């Protein structure tokens, strides 16, 4: 799936159903790039050092996370 499609889908999901919908979507497509977002105050899916939940730039390097579902 192309990165711009992932980003747009996450934005739509967040606006419609919140953070958990974004995380569920990323898990469903086995997207496992997570980083700590200071605005969300938790580990979130990231794309090119940007939080896929709120859009904040992630200053720490992206880390791998196991799928917890």
N, C-alpha and C positions, 0 to 999 in steps of 0.2 A: 504494500500500500504506500502510495507516495506521501511524503512528509507534509505537504500542504493540505492534503485530504485529511490526514490524521489530525492536524492542528484545527482545521475547520470543524471537523466532527466533534472534537473535544470541546471547542467553544460552544457549539450548539447544545451538546449534552449538559455542560455546566450551567448554561442559562436556563435550560428546561428542567433539569433534575438534580443539579448540584454535584459536589465533589465525588461522591460515591459512584455516580454514573460514569464519570470520566475514568476512574480507577477500574471499574468493572469492564468498560470498553477496552481499555489498554490490556487488561488481563485476558480478555476474550481473544484478542489478536496476538497474544503472546509478546506484547511489547514490554520489555523489561529494563528500560533505562529510567532510573529513578534518581532523584537528588533532593536535598533538603531545601524547602522553600520557607524563607523567614516569614512571608506574608501568610501562608497557609499553616505555618508552624508544624509541619510534618513532612515526611518523605512523599514526594509526588512524582508522577510521570513527567519526564522532561524531554524536550526536543531542542537540540542545538542550544543547550544551556538556558532554555526558557521553560518555565512552569506551564504545563498543559492545562492546569486548572485555572490559574488567575493571570497568567501572562508575565509574571515577574521574572526578571533575569536571575538565574541561579549562579551565584558566585563560586560555589564549590564545584569540583569536577563531578561529572555524572558517575554514578556507581551502579553496579549491577545489583539486582534484587531478585530473590527467588519469588516465583509466583505463589502467593499464599492462599489461593482458592482451591 
